[in-house]
Amino acid sequence: MEKYLSGIFTITTINQLTSDVYEMTIKGEATKYITNPGQFINIKINDSKEPYLRRPMSIARYFDDKIVFIFRVVGEGTKILSKKKVGEKLDCLVGLGNGFTPVGNGKALLIGGGLGTPPMYELGLQLKQMGVEVTTVLGFGTSDQLFYEDKFKELGPVFVATMDGSYGYKGTVIDVIKQENVEFDNYYACGPEPMLMALAKTYRQNGQLSYEARMGCGFGACMGCSCETLTGDKRICVEGPILRSDEVIIDG
């Protein structure tokens, strides 16, 4: 069986979560190609016209026949995607990347920063099903950017940090973890690289970090998303996007 699927999916729902963030559900063959939370899909926005490059999207939920993903409108490609209608088709590569490896014991801390939040939800659901105690810390710039808080509350305690202090704690996710003395045995994070770097520097062990990178192909052929780690060069789209906290090279 191929490691990933190239196929046509049908849009079944589109929901606007914030002023520029959308949740989309697509229906098609999925689960047998998605083996771990934290894997991603690569979407072709248009057929035979610009933008040509696919757009990688993290997966918030996956089922036997559908995938839920969340995206922010940041350019022409995602703007076009936000205007799609229910019933339209999308050409997708599914089951890309390595994904998180849930540890089925102890206490787990989920950390989502902005658009890094979606893949933490599927992971949290699986950890809870395994009997793991789950705590979530979410970080956003402002209260207007917040989404999925209620969904994470179904998994366990949730703390929210905003950089401007307009909701929850003022500061970073690390500020919240320290202020609340959050206890955990393993942590999982996805978000902006500065956040991930700070986490890897502060909590060197027992962390799994999901990185973003500009991608050409999404399946390792172009080498455009390679990064250097303590265990060698890795392609974010194949050996990543999940890297261990203790293999990340710390700047400074």
QUIDA-V582136 format. One record per backbone hydrogen bond with DSSP energy under -1.0 kcal/mol. CO is the residue of the C=O (numbers start at 0). NH is the residue of the N-H. Records with the same first field share a line. If there is no record, write none. Layout:
CO: NH + NH
This chain:
4: 93
6: 91
8: 89
9: 26
10: 86
12: 24
14: 22
19: 72
20: 16 + 17
21: 70
22: 14
23: 68
24: 11 + 12
25: 66
26: 9
29: 32
35: 38
36: 99
38: 58
39: 95
40: 56
41: 92
42: 54
54: 42
56: 40
60: 67
64: 27
65: 62
66: 25
67: 59 + 60
68: 23
70: 21
74: 78
75: 79
76: 80
77: 81
80: 83
84: 87
87: 10
89: 8
90: 43
91: 6
92: 41
93: 4
95: 39
105: 132
106: 184 + 185
107: 134
108: 187
109: 136
110: 189
111: 138
112: 115
113: 116
116: 119
117: 120
118: 122
119: 123
120: 124
121: 125
122: 126
123: 127
124: 128
125: 129
126: 131
127: 130
132: 107
134: 109
135: 158
136: 111
137: 160
138: 113
139: 162
140: 163
141: 144
142: 145
147: 151
148: 152
151: 154 + 155
156: 135
158: 137
159: 168
160: 139
161: 170
168: 161
171: 175
172: 176
173: 177
174: 178
175: 179
176: 181
185: 108
186: 207
187: 110
188: 209
189: 112
191: 195
192: 196
193: 197
194: 198
195: 199
196: 200
197: 201
198: 202
205: 186
206: 244
207: 188
208: 242
222: 225
224: 235
226: 233
228: 231
233: 226
234: 237 + 238 + 239
239: 97
240: 210
242: 208
243: 246
246: 229
